[in-house]
Every structure is written in C-alpha cells, then in structure tokens.
Amino acid sequence: EALDFYRSDLFLFIIFQQSVVFKFSNVICESYNTSWYIFSQCRLKAVSRDRVNLNIVGTILHPTNSIIVHLKVFKRENGYKPWLFDVKVDACRFQKKKYDGFTKMIYNAVSLFTNMNHTCPYEGQQVVNAFYLKPEHLLLPFPTGDYMLSTRWFFYNKLQFDSNVSFTFIEDL
C-alpha cells in the first residue's frame, strides 16, 4: 500500500514537472554608485526551449559589513503591479541565521549557483553563474503569469544597485 502511494506521488510529480513552464524572460541590472559596485555581466542565455540561464557578475570594490536587500515581487497585469511579497532583509544577519521564509526560498534556489554564500564582509567579485529556474524551488503556490523579482541592494543604508529579474510561470494542469 505504501508503495502504491509512493508510485502515485512520483507519477504526479513527473506530470507536474512536464506540465510547467518556469523560466527567465528578462534581466536588468543597474549600479547607482560605480565607486562601490560595478556590473561586468548581466544577461540571460537560452540553453534550450525550456531553460534559460541567468548570469550576473559584479564587483564590490570596498569591504562591506552592512547590506540590506529589499526584495519585491511584481505580477504583470497591464504593467507590473506589486504582488504579495515586499521584504527587507539584513543580508549579513541572514547569512548567519536564515530568518525570513521568502528570502530563504530564493536563497535555497540560487545558492548552488553563486559564491555569495558566506557571512560578511563582502568584497570582490560576486557571481551568479548559469542559474536556472526549477519548479521544485517553489515552495508556495504561484498562479500562472509573468512576474518580476526586484532586488535593491543598500550598503551602509545607501542604495548601490538594482537587479530586476523577470520570469514566466505557466502551470498547464
């Protein structure tokens, strides 16, 4: 009986995996203070029809122990409208103890593709390499649609840079 339950869950998981489109559609990066932070790469690369990789390379020019990240999710409906999540996280504190659930979900998805997985201070080249979206990263239900994750990065309470990543989620069940 337990084996039948396992098989049915596995069957549903396989169907779910095949019936979901979850991929990046656009990325925009902007540095507001090039004496502190410089982007050398900010692009998407289509690897296959269903997979688009995100590559971001930037350099923090001075050591920083004070990083606040403002994460905001927008849903596209006649333009991008704020949707559900609007969180400010102390990145240095978060790296010591993963205290915010939404940020933890994003961190867990990207952590294998980045070198930004240590405690403060941060300095030098910061990389997100060949990151792609997988439906199993979503721990929350998302309705079908186009979304944008906006991240604003503050060092010592001064805005340094933004990165806005748009993605499409289509659940075809």
C-alpha positions in Angstrom: 0.0 0.0 0.0 2.8 2.4 0.8 4.5 1.5 -2.5 1.3 2.4 -4.4 1.1 5.8 -2.5 4.8 6.4 -3.5 4.1 5.5 -7.1 1.1 7.8 -7.3 3.1 10.7 -5.8 6.0 10.0 -8.2 3.6 9.9 -11.1 2.0 13.2 -10.1 5.5 14.7 -9.6 6.5 13.6 -13.2 3.3 15.0 -14.7 3.8 18.3 -12.7 7.4 18.6 -14.0 6.4 18.1 -17.6 3.4 20.5 -17.5 5.1 23.5 -16.1 6.9 26.3 -17.9 9.1 28.2 -15.4 11.9 30.2 -17.0 13.5 33.6 -17.0 12.4 36.2 -19.6 14.4 39.4 -18.8 17.1 40.8 -16.5 18.1 44.4 -15.9 21.0 45.4 -13.6 21.9 48.9 -12.7 24.7 50.3 -10.5 24.0 53.7 -8.9 27.4 54.1 -7.3 30.2 52.8 -9.5 32.8 53.7 -6.9 31.3 50.9 -4.8 29.8 48.4 -7.2 30.3 47.6 -10.9 28.4 45.1 -13.1 30.6 43.3 -15.6 27.9 40.9 -16.8 24.1 40.8 -16.5 22.5 38.6 -19.1 20.3 35.6 -19.9 21.4 32.8 -22.1 18.8 30.5 -23.7 20.2 26.9 -23.3 17.1 25.1 -24.6 13.5 25.8 -25.3 12.5 25.3 -21.7 15.7 26.5 -19.9 17.2 30.0 -19.7 20.3 30.6 -17.6 20.9 33.8 -15.6 24.5 35.1 -15.4 25.4 38.1 -13.2 28.9 39.1 -12.4 29.6 42.2 -10.3 32.4 43.5 -8.1 32.1 45.1 -4.7 35.1 47.5 -4.6 35.2 48.0 -0.8 34.5 45.6 2.0 31.0 45.9 3.4 29.5 44.6 6.6 26.2 46.4 6.2 24.0 45.1 3.4 20.2 45.5 3.3 18.4 43.8 0.4 14.9 45.0 -0.5 13.1 42.2 -2.3 9.8 42.8 -4.0 7.7 40.6 -6.3 5.5 42.1 -9.1 2.9 40.4 -11.2 2.4 41.6 -14.8 -1.2 42.7 -15.4 -1.4 45.8 -17.6 2.1 46.7 -16.4 3.9 45.3 -13.3 1.8 45.6 -10.1 3.1 44.8 -6.6 2.2 41.3 -5.6 2.3 39.6 -2.2 5.9 39.9 -1.2 7.8 43.0 -0.1 10.6 42.2 2.3 13.7 44.0 3.6 16.5 41.6 4.8 19.7 42.3 6.6 22.0 40.1 4.4 24.8 39.8 6.9 22.3 38.7 9.6 20.5 36.4 7.2 23.7 34.5 6.3 24.2 33.7 10.0 20.6 32.6 10.6 18.1 32.2 7.8 15.2 34.1 9.5 12.9 35.0 6.6 10.9 32.3 4.8 10.5 34.1 1.4 14.2 35.1 1.3 15.2 31.5 2.3 13.2 30.1 -0.6 15.1 32.4 -3.0 18.4 31.7 -1.4 18.0 28.0 -1.5 17.2 28.2 -5.2 20.2 30.3 -6.1 22.8 29.1 -3.5 24.3 26.3 -5.7 24.9 28.8 -8.5 26.6 31.6 -6.6 29.7 32.5 -4.5 27.5 34.8 -2.3 27.0 32.1 0.3 29.2 33.2 3.2 28.9 35.7 6.0 30.0 39.3 5.9 32.2 41.1 4.9 31.6 41.0 1.2 34.2 42.3 -1.2 35.5 41.5 -4.7 33.7 39.6 -7.5 30.2 38.3 -6.7 28.9 35.8 -9.2 25.6 34.1 -10.2 26.5 31.6 -12.9 24.2 29.5 -15.1 21.3 29.8 -12.6 18.0 28.4 -14.0 14.6 28.0 -12.5 13.1 24.7 -11.5 9.5 24.1 -10.3 10.7 22.3 -7.2 12.2 25.5 -6.0 8.7 27.0 -5.5 7.5 26.1 -2.0 4.4 28.3 -2.5 1.6 28.1 -5.0 2.0 30.6 -7.8 -0.8 31.4 -10.3 0.1 31.3 -14.0 1.6 34.6 -15.1 4.6 36.8 -15.7 6.4 38.0 -12.6 9.4 40.3 -11.7 11.6 40.0 -8.7 13.1 43.4 -7.9 16.1 43.5 -5.6 17.5 46.7 -4.3 20.9 46.5 -2.5 21.9 49.0 0.1 25.4 49.2 1.6 25.5 51.3 4.8 22.0 52.5 4.1 22.9 53.9 0.7 21.4 52.4 -2.5 24.2 50.8 -4.5 22.5 48.8 -7.2 19.3 47.1 -8.5 18.7 43.9 -10.3 15.3 43.1 -11.7 14.7 39.6 -13.0 11.5 38.7 -14.9 10.2 35.2 -15.2 7.3 33.3 -16.6 5.4 30.6 -14.7 2.8 28.6 -16.6 1.1 25.7 -14.9 -0.7 23.6 -17.5 -2.6 21.0 -15.5 
